[in-house]
Amino acid sequence: MLNNQSKVVIPLRILEQEKHLSNCDFFKLVEEYLRKYQNYMLVRIEDGLAVCERGGQNG
C-alpha cells in the first residue's frame, strides 16, 4: 500500500486560535485552510502540522 500522507505547516495565525476553540472547531478551521490544497484530507494535527492524506486523480 502506498503512503499518500503529506504534512502541511499550519500558519501561526490559525494556531493561535486553537486556545479559543473546541477541538472540533479547530479541526474544522484547519480543514477550511486546507481547501487550497486540492485533494488533501485532514487526518490529524500534530506539532503545528496538518497530517493529510492525498487523494484524487493521479494522471
C-alpha positions, 0 to 999 in steps of 0.5 A: 500500500502506498503512503499518500500522507503529506504534512502541511505547516499550519500558519501561526495565525490559525494556531493561535486560535486553537486556545479559543476553540473546541477541538472540533472547531479547530479541526474544522478551521484547519480543514477550511485552510486546507481547501487550497490544497486540492485533494488533501484530507485532514487526518490529524494535527500534530506539532503545528502540522496538518497530517493529510492524506492525498487523494484524487486523480493521479494522471 
